[in-house]
Amino acid sequence: MTDPTGPDDAFDLDLDEPAAPGGGEGFAGFPAPPPRWEDLTDVEETSTMGELTAWVAWLMDRYGLVDVPPACWADHGAVVEELSALRAAREAAYDPMAQPGDALAWHAQLPDALDRIGQRWAPRCRGGDHRPPYRGGDTDDARTPTSPPA
C-alpha cells in the first residue's frame, strides 16, 4: 500500500528548477510567467526579445492585426510588458494541463490588451510612424514627451 504522506511521483515537482527567462517551459514543465525584463542579462534580453518579436509577428498575422501593436512596439516598454504578459497567458491557456475554457478566456482578454496598447501605451504610433509616449499615457499634443531614463 502507498504511504499517503510520502512522495507521489505524480506530484514530485522540482521546485528548484527556474523558469526560462523569456518564456517557454517554467519549472517542472509548467508554462513560464512573463519575463522580468529588468532581471534579464543582455544575452537573455536579446534572445527573449527575438522570441517575442516572432510571436508578435505570428499574432498579427493570425488575427489580421494592422496598426496595433504598432511597428515600433519594441520602443515602448509598456507595450513590451503587455505583449509579454499576453504571450505568457496564451501559452498557459493552450498548455495541455489548461482547463477547456482557458483559451476562450484568453480570447476575451485579447481585445482589452490590444485596446490598452493602441489607446494608452502607444496611441500616436500608426502607419509605421513612431512618436514618443506622453507622460501618463496622455495624448494631448501640447504636453511634453517623456524623456528617456538617464
C-alpha angles and dihedrals in degrees: 000000000000118000105242091207095048129086118291119206091222090061100033098123124178098224091177092065105101125224117257110265097238104030130278119104118007125198116322092001097302118135112272121245119241113290119266094232093193090060098049123106117234090260093049091047092052092049094044092048089051090053092047092048091054091048093049089051089052092047093051092047095044095049098033094242117172115172101010116097091029121228089254094054092125089062091063113074093199091053091050089052092047093049091045090054091045091052093048091048091051092049089052093045091053096041114122089243093053122115117254093251096049094090090051090050089052090052089050089054095047098077091048091051092048090048091052090049095047099038106030113018102036107006097149099047111097137141093019094305116129119208122177115253120252122237112281091007091285112161097200106128091212090069127091118256116244114267120233113256114271 
